[in-house]
Amino acid sequence: MDGQMSNEKLINERIRRITDSILEDYKNGRDIDKMDVFSQPDSDAVTDIVNKLLNILFPGYYREKNYRSYNDNSRISILIEDVVYNLTKQIAIALRFREEYAQSEESEIRDMSEEIAISFISRIPAIRGLVDTDMEAFYQGDPAAYNKEEIVLCYPGLLASTVNRLAHELFLLKVPLIPRMMTEYAHSRTGIDIHPGATIGRYFFMDHGTGIVVGETSVIGEHVKIYQGVTIGALSTKGGQSLRGAKRHPTIEDDVTIYAGASILGGETVIGKGSVIGSNVFITSSVKPGTRMSVKTQELVIRHREEIEGPRETKPEGTKPENWY
């Protein structure tokens, strides 16, 4: 028993020393040493806002667990008030990351945050109009979709594009951090990474979706169809922060189809209207409208063992072959 007590004291002393060393490490004044957890938006609160916004966008598809009402108008009104209230709080925190608001009075921050939140929520009908075109594009573009309920409830591509359309509006309102937190939440759920700065037209369709990357300054037209693993990215980021604000990502014009695994890179790259980009194509320069681009299929060579080593010795019936292929 005494030995056990001694061992526990030794472990506690080691943990105390380690804790002291970690606490001392926080005093170095680096960015990683920041201690104020209330100086940036709350990721859980932002996620909750996203889910409530999905409920507002699709009132007949998502269930709200916190509120009960026999009247749909009352239910939606409560959700809207909740979103405006909590979004205002998160925007007030985020605005401090904008240089012009770094030293502003709390009252000024609060008024501006409320104005932004109300301006954002007023755009919901326009966002719903865009999302409706996306639903139609998914339904018309995928014969595996039996109804639109399946698309709303099951398709990661629609979830990712919908959250992006919400985040994009906050991005246009110059809200720091929160738009990116929203799209990263969608990214974590779907495997689709769309920067909220990307501009995307109507009838946008991402089939399967996993692994799609769309960069900040991408411009995507109407009736564009993208398959899994596609990258619409920057040609080079070695310039780092000096490239901020520059057009680094491609422009995809209307009626373009981009098949799985294709990479389209560069701010000056334009994929012309009506083009079809085949799987695994790597593009760093512009493509004329109506172009069909593909990688030439490599020859598949199959050689059986007999062709390589000659006939094998016949073994008695029932004997298991060795190294058979």
N, C-alpha and C positions, 0 to 999 in steps of 0.2 A: 504493500500500500504506500509506504514512504517513497519507494522508487517511482511509483506512478505519479504521486504528487510532485516530486522533483522534476519529472519529465514534463508535466503540464506547465510548471513554472518556467522551465527553460523555453518551451514553445511560446508561451505568452511574452516572455522577454524578447525573443527574436522578432515576434510580430510587432511589438512596440517599437523596436529599433527600426524595423523596415518602414513602419508607418511614419516615424519621425523623419526618415530620409526622404520619403515621398512628399511630405508636407514641406520640407525644406526645399525640395526641387521646384515647388510652385512659386518660389520667391525670385526666380531668375528674370522676370519681366518679359518673357517671350509671349508670342500670340497664344501658344498652347497653354500658358499659365493663367489665362483668363478665368476668373472665379464666379463672376456674376451671372447666374443662370437665367436671370430675368431680363437681360439686356438684349436678347434676340427672341424672335417669334418662337412659340411653343409648337413643336412638330405634331404633338397629339391634338392640339387645338386646331391646327391647320387641316389635319386629316379629318377631323370631325366636321369642319366646315365643308370640305370637299364632298363628304358623304351626304350632308344635308343639301348641298347644291345639286347633287345627282337626283335626290328625291324631288327637288323642285323642277328639274328638267324633265324627269320621267315620273310624274305623279302616280301613274298606275302600275309602276314596275317595282319600285323600291318601297319597303315598309319602314316607317319611322317608329322606332321602339320607345322613344321618350314621350311622345305626345299621343293622346287619344282624342278623337273628335268624331261626332256623327256628321259633321258638315265639312265638305272638302275645302270650301273657301276659308273656313276658320283654320283648318289644318295647315293649309299653305301659308296663310297670313302669319301664323305663329312661327313657321319655319323661316319665312323671309325676315321677320323681326329678329329671330335668333341669329341668323347669318349676319345681318347688318351689325348687330350689337357686338358679336364676337369677332367679326372681321375688322371692325373699327378698332377694337383693342389690339389685335395683332398688327394692323397697319401702323398704329401709333408707335409700336415698338420698332417696326421695320424702318420707318421714315428717318430714324436717327442715323441710319446708314447712308442717307443722302447728305452730302456736304452742306447744302443750304439749310438743312434742318438740324444739324448737329448741335447747335447752341440755342435753338428756338425755345420759347416758353411752352410749358405744358398745354396751356389753353390753345395756343396756335396749332400745336401738333394734333390736339384732340379735334379741333374744328376741321383741319385739313383731312384727317383720317376719316371722319364721318362723311365729309363731302365725297371722298374717293369711294368709300363703301357704297354710298347711295348711287353714285354715278355708275359703279360696276353693276349693282343689282338692277339698275334700269336697262341694262343691256341684255338681260336674260332672254326676252323675246327674240332678239336678233340671234343670240347664240343658239336658241332652240331651233330656229329656222335653219341654221347651218347643220346642226346635229341631225335634223330630220332628213336633209339631203344625204348625209353620210349613211344613215340607216338604209335609205333607198339604194345607195351605191353598194352596200354590203349585200342586200337582198338580191339585187339584180346581178351582182358579180359572182355570187357563190351558189352553185346549184345544190350544195350540201345544206343550205339554210332552208328549213321548211317553213319558217314564219319569222316575223320580226321580233316576236317575244324571245325566240332563241338567240337572236343577234344581240338584243339588249342585255340579256341575262348571262350569256355564255361567251361572247366574242371579245377577246382581249383587245383587238384592234379598235373596236368602237369605244371601249372604255378609255383607252389611251388617247384617242383623238378627241373625245369629249372633254376629258380633263384638260387637255392641251388648249382647247378652245376657251375654256374658262380662264386658265392661267394666262393665255395670250392677252386677254382683255385687261387683266391687272398689270401685265407687262407694259401694255400701251399707256396705262395710267401711271407708269413710272414707279410702281411699288417695288421696293427691293425685296430680295430673298423669298417672299411668299410664293410668287409664281413658280420659282424653281423648286421649292419644297413640294408644291402641288404636283408638278410633273414627275418629280422623283418618287413620289408616292405611287403614281401610276406606273412608273418604270419598275418599281419593286414588285408590283402585282402582275405585270404583263410581260416584262422583258423588253418593252419598247421604250426607247429613249428619245423623246422629242423635246427639244429646247423650247421654252415658252416664247422665245423671240421669233421662232419660225412662222412665216406667213403661209397659210394653207387655204386654198380655195374650196368651193363647194364640191360635193359628191366625192369625198376622199375615201379611198378604200385600201385597207391594209389586210391582205389575206394571210392568215396564220399569225403573222406579226412578230414572233419572237426574234430578237436580234436586230430589229430595225433601228437605225440611228439617223436622226435628222438634226442638223446643226442650227445654231442660233440665227444666222442670216440667210438661211434657205428660203426660197420663194417657190411655192408649189401651186400650180394652177388648178383648174377645175377638171373633174372627171379623171383624176390620176389614180392609178392602181399600182400598189407596191406589195411585193411578196417578202417573205421572211429573209432576214440576214442582209438586207440592203443597207448600204451606208451612203448618206448624202452629207458629205463632210468637207472639212477643210483640206487643202492640198498640203499645207505645212503650218505648224503652229510654233516653229522655232523662234519667231519674233516675240512670243509671249505677250505681255501686256501692251506692247507697242501696237499690236494689231487690233486692240479693242475698238469697236465701232466700224471697222473696215468690213467690206463685203467679202467674207471668207468662204461662203458656201454656195452651191450651185443654184441655178434657176431651172425649174422643171415646168415647161409650158403645158397647156391643156391637152387632155386626151393621151397622156403618156402612160405606158405600162413598163414597169421595171421588175424583172424576174429575180428569183432568189439568188442571193449572194453577190449581186452587182455592187460595185463601188463607183460612185460619181463624186469627184472631188474638185474643189477650186471655186473661188468667187466669180471668176470670169466664165465659168463653164455654163452653157445653156443647152438644155436638151429640147430640141424643137418640137413643136406641136405635132401630135399624132405619132411620135416615134415609139418603137418597141426596143427595149434594151434587154438582151438575153441574160441568162444566168451566168454569174461569175465574170461578167465583163468588167474591165477596169478602165474608167474614162477620166481624163484630165483636161480635155478640150471640148469645145462645143460641137454639137451634132445638129445637122440641118433638119428641118421639119420633115416628117414622114420617113425617117431613116429606120431601117431594120438592122440591128447590130447584134452579133452573136460571136461566141468563141467557136472555132472550128473543132468539131468533135474529134478527140484523139482516138487512134485505133486501139482496140482492146485485143490483146494477144493472149490466147489460152493454149497452153501446151500440157498435155497429160504426161504422166510419168513414163509411160511406155515409149512416147516419142523422144524422151530425153535419154532414158537409160536402156531402152530396148525391152523386149519381153521379159517378164519376171518368171522365176521358177514356180511351177504349179505345185500347190500344197494340197494335202489331203482335204477332202470335203469337210466343212465344219470348222476348219482352222481359221482363227481370227487374223485378218491381214495386219501387218505391221506398218505404221506410218502411212496409212491409206489417205489419199486425197485425189 
